[in-house]
Amino acid sequence: MKMRATIMMLACAAAFSAARMQAQNAGADVFNGKCSHCHGADGLANTPAGKAHHVPPFTAPDVLKMTDADLTAIIKNGKDKMPSFGNRLTDAQIQEAVGYIRTLQKQTKQD
Ligand code: HEC
């Protein structure tokens, strides 16, 4: 009995992390396809388009303070030079992109 429970738990953990990886990859695909020329692959907006549009880095204090709902609304509706993606991305894709932005924020936090 105990053995079976352990195996079940391991199987669940594996399935869960596979799903998470997939979501993260989908977020990366969206981001690198539609966003990185302005926001930079690392989210720091160190690109010619990023500089031209004065794109703030995702690690800026103001951006770190934003909730997932804030980020989602900006991606959906746009803001100033930020184009709106509400009619080009599904809600699921926007959610994946937000998740990917969170990953970028963690990766570059120390800079
Ligand atoms: C044409 C350049 C451009 C593209 C392409 C672009 N953005 Fe932006 N983005 C901006 C600018 C400029 C801002 C800052 C808007 C402001 O606050 O005035 C911004 C702001 C944001 C913000 C709010 C946080 C912040 O950094 O100020 C999020 C989240 C965001 N963009 C996500 C995305 C995602 C996801 C995509 C791709 C689906 C994307 N952007 C594509 C230019 C762009």
Boltz pocket constraint, residues with backbone or C-beta under 6 A from the ligand:
constraints:
  - pocket:
      binder: B
      contacts: [[A, 30], [A, 31], [A, 34], [A, 35], [A, 36], [A, 37], [A, 38], [A, 39], [A, 49], [A, 53], [A, 54], [A, 55], [A, 56], [A, 57], [A, 58], [A, 63], [A, 70], [A, 71], [A, 72], [A, 74], [A, 75], [A, 79], [A, 80], [A, 81], [A, 82], [A, 83], [A, 85], [A, 97], [A, 98], [A, 101]]
      max_distance: 6.0
